[in-house]
């Protein structure tokens, strides 16, 4: 592992550990690609995190939720629509990290 990767990993761990425990993390688009990888990484480095995945694909969310700790949640929403963003934000009470 390169020095840059070690430094980035250590920095990420400090960020997660600086949040109240357990942190409430919302990952928009967390069912695939970079969002999925971020959600999995947060779950790995902070198993106590309450991770909420916001996205359109419920079946993809159901595949990843068991890997996201003890209290994961999925909210189905198309965030390209402002009306769905408004509805979704009413379902989320506390956010420590929004991705």
C-alpha positions as CSV (number, residue, x, y, z in Angstrom):
1,X,0.0,0.0,0.0
2,X,1.4,3.4,-1.0
3,X,2.0,6.2,1.4
4,X,-0.8,8.2,-0.3
5,X,-3.3,5.4,0.2
6,X,-2.3,5.0,3.8
7,X,-2.7,8.7,4.4
8,X,-6.1,8.8,2.8
9,X,-7.3,5.7,4.8
10,X,-6.1,7.3,8.1
11,X,-7.8,10.6,7.2
12,X,-11.1,8.8,6.5
13,X,-10.9,6.9,9.8
14,X,-10.3,10.2,11.7
15,X,-13.4,11.7,10.0
16,X,-15.6,8.8,11.0
17,X,-14.3,8.6,14.5
18,X,-14.8,12.4,15.1
19,X,-18.6,12.0,14.6
20,X,-21.0,11.2,17.4
21,X,-21.5,7.5,17.9
22,X,-23.2,6.0,16.1
23,X,-23.1,8.4,13.2
24,X,-26.0,8.8,10.9
25,X,-24.8,8.5,7.3
26,X,-27.0,9.1,4.2
27,X,-25.6,7.9,0.9
28,X,-27.6,9.1,-2.1
29,X,-27.1,6.7,-5.1
30,X,-25.7,4.1,-2.8
31,X,-27.0,1.1,-4.6
32,X,-24.3,1.0,-7.3
33,X,-20.9,2.4,-8.4
34,X,-19.1,4.9,-6.2
35,X,-22.0,5.4,-3.8
36,X,-22.2,1.6,-3.1
37,X,-18.4,1.5,-2.6
38,X,-18.6,4.4,-0.2
39,X,-21.5,2.9,1.8
40,X,-19.6,-0.4,2.1
41,X,-16.4,1.3,3.2
42,X,-18.2,3.3,5.9
43,X,-19.8,0.1,7.1
44,X,-16.4,-1.6,7.2
45,X,-14.6,1.3,9.0
46,X,-17.5,2.2,11.3
47,X,-19.7,-0.8,11.9
48,X,-21.9,1.1,14.3
49,X,-23.0,3.7,11.7
50,X,-26.6,4.0,10.8
51,X,-26.5,4.0,7.0
52,X,-29.4,5.1,4.9
53,X,-29.2,4.4,1.2
54,X,-31.3,6.7,-1.0
55,X,-31.9,5.5,-4.6
56,X,-34.2,4.2,-7.2
57,X,-33.3,0.5,-7.3
58,X,-34.8,-1.4,-4.4
59,X,-33.5,-4.8,-5.5
60,X,-30.0,-3.5,-5.6
61,X,-30.5,-1.9,-2.2
62,X,-31.8,-5.1,-0.7
63,X,-28.6,-6.9,-2.0
64,X,-26.3,-4.4,-0.2
65,X,-28.3,-3.7,3.0
66,X,-27.2,-6.9,4.9
67,X,-23.6,-5.7,4.4
68,X,-24.1,-2.3,6.0
69,X,-24.1,-3.1,9.7
70,X,-27.0,-3.6,12.2
71,X,-29.3,-0.7,11.3
72,X,-29.3,0.0,7.5
73,X,-32.3,1.5,5.8
74,X,-33.3,2.1,2.2
75,X,-35.4,5.0,1.0
76,X,-36.7,4.8,-2.6
77,X,-36.5,8.1,-4.3
78,X,-35.6,9.6,-7.7
79,X,-33.5,12.6,-6.5
80,X,-33.6,14.1,-10.0
81,X,-37.2,15.2,-8.9
82,X,-37.4,18.0,-6.4
83,X,-40.7,16.7,-5.1
84,X,-39.1,13.4,-4.2
85,X,-36.2,15.2,-2.5
86,X,-38.7,17.1,-0.3
87,X,-40.5,13.9,0.6
88,X,-37.3,12.0,1.3
89,X,-35.9,14.7,3.6
90,X,-39.0,14.4,5.7
91,X,-38.1,10.7,6.3
92,X,-34.6,11.5,7.6
93,X,-34.3,12.9,11.1
94,X,-30.7,13.2,11.8
95,X,-27.7,13.4,9.4
96,X,-24.0,13.5,10.4
97,X,-22.7,12.8,7.0
98,X,-24.4,13.3,3.6
99,X,-22.8,11.7,0.5
